[in-house]
Amino acid sequence: MTQLPRSIDVAIVGGGFAGMATAWWLARQGVTDLIVLEREAELGRYASGRSAGLGRQIAEDELLTGLTVTGAAHLRTHFPQVWRETGGILTFDSIDDARHYAARAQRMGVTTSRIDRDEVLQHWPQLEHVDILAVLHVPSDGIIDIQALLAAYADGIRVIRETVVERIIATEPGATLLTSRGTFVARVVVDASGAWAGRTTGDAVLASFKRHVYVLEAAAPTDAPFLWHLGQSELYVRAIDDRILISPCDATHTEPGDQHPDDDGEALMRSRVKSSPLADTPIARAWACQRTFPPVGPFVMKLERDQKRPWLVWAAGLGGHGATASAAVGEIVAGHVKLALGR
């Protein structure tokens, strides 16, 4: 059994994209007295490892788009083996929304072009029923190999798996972590535990939402860009293993750890494609992943040092786009950790 240290400089709670990217940046910058604690036997079990791998750069707001654009640039530079540049197609049922996204892309320095509906259907004829009024093509978008990226972040990092952090208590200096394997002290703790963030420190818990993903027994178009429809009937599709991966972009409130696909998710997916040949296509695989947000108010992620507890750094409330944004998130959080260490 892997032994915990008696004390350490940095303990990162959570082996998903936020935690592993933070560990990778810290190690790269010379902070090596660190460990990652992961509750499961595999990294990214509930969210990161179940991502659909869409490297979409233009997101819903300025803050998140800054992270996804920077994160994508880091992936292309540091981990070219995990990024396949397929291009991405964003479709809209609102011309105004398309204008806002195009303007955001221009401000962020991401090249886009307008294409028409017929060009979209050359790639994705199965989506002829979708209400498409405007289209943006993003040539530099891509597909991310999720497992390869998690493995790349973890290379050379001490990860202690199957270890549940039950409670974190402030002590001098730093904090004491009570875990399922024992107790130890860390000068700095990073809470990157996804849907569980805040529970071990007595803070307000995050809201966890389940999103379904399906692989359909339908032939996928060859070398097609992924397509993400940003409208009332939101969905995304991509090719995977010569089949079609699809998500209805649902968000059902659930408890942390719930990753079981349910009938409501399938019903929503079928409704999104009800006038399409995909409506009756058998499902080859189905799963659900978790997305976490603050419980109330607008979407505000926490990538910061706690104001009242200088030993605590947050990497929480990231919502979606974790794979694309992860390298940027890790860089920011690592900077806060170094400040907490006095470096």
C-alpha positions, 0 to 999 in steps of 0.5 A, a space after each residue: 500500500 502506498 504510504 502517505 508522507 508525514 508532511 509535505 509542501 503541497 497536497 492537491 486534492 483531486 486527480 482530474 484536469 485541474 489538479 493534474 495540470 496544477 501538479 504538472 505546472 508546479 513540477 515544471 517550475 521546480 516545486 517537487 515536494 507535492 502529491 496528488 490525492 485521488 479518491 478513485 483508482 483511475 484519474 478523472 473518473 467522474 468528469 475529466 476522464 469522461 469528457 467528449 474531448 472537444 477542443 472548443 476555444 470560443 466559449 460562453 463568456 470572455 473569462 472562460 474563452 480566455 482560459 480555453 484559448 490559452 489552454 488550447 495554445 498550451 496543449 498544442 505547444 506542450 502536448 502536441 500528441 494529444 491534440 488533433 486539429 480537425 476544426 470545429 463548427 459552431 451553429 446558431 439559431 440566433 444571428 445575434 448570438 453568432 455575431 457575439 461569438 464572432 466578435 469574441 473570437 476576434 478579440 481573442 485572436 482566434 480566426 473564424 470564418 462564416 460558412 453557410 448551412 449547406 456546407 455544414 450539411 456536407 459534413 453532417 447531413 444527419 442534422 438537416 433538421 437542426 434550426 441553423 441560421 448562422 455558422 462559424 467555422 473555427 479551423 484551429 479547434 480540435 479533438 483532445 485525447 483525454 486519457 493521453 492528456 491525463 497521463 501526460 500531466 501525471 508523468 513524474 507526479 506522485 499520485 496516491 490513488 484510492 484515497 478519500 480526503 475526509 476532512 481538512 483542518 487548519 493547523 500551524 503552519 498549513 493544514 492537517 488532512 484526514 484521509 482514508 489512509 491516515 493523517 498528514 500535514 501540508 503547507 499548502 492545500 489545493 482543492 481541485 476535487 470537482 463536485 466534492 470541492 468545499 466539503 472537506 473544509 466546511 465551505 458551501 458545496 458546489 452544484 453538480 449536474 449530470 450530462 449524458 454522452 452517447 455513441 450511436 451505431 451510425 457511420 460517422 463522416 470522415 475527417 469532419 469537424 466536430 459540430 456544436 449547436 448553440 441554440 434552444 435545442 443544444 447538442 454536439 456531435 463528433 466522429 469517434 471510432 467511425 461512429 457518431 458521438 452525440 450529447 444533448 447537452 443536458 444538465 440534471 442536478 445530481 449528487 457527486 459520484 452519480 455517473 449512471 446514464 438514465 432514461 431521461 437523458 436518452 429521451 432528451 437526446 432522441 428529442 434533439 434528433 427526432 426528425 433525423 435518421 439518428 432518432 431510431 439509431 441504436 446506442 453502442 455506448 452511453 455514459 454521463 459525466 459531471 459538471 460543477 458550478 457554484 450553487 447560486 448566481 452566475 457562473 464564477 469559477 474559483 481559481 484563487 487563494 482563499 482570503 481567510 486561509 492562506 494555506 488553501 488554494 481553490 481550483 473549483 467550479 470549472 463547469 465545462 470545457 475542462 480539457 481545453 482550459 486545463 493547462 491554463 487553469 493549472 498555470 493560474 493555480 500553480 501561481 497562487 500555490 507558489 505565492 502561498 509557499 513564499 516563492 
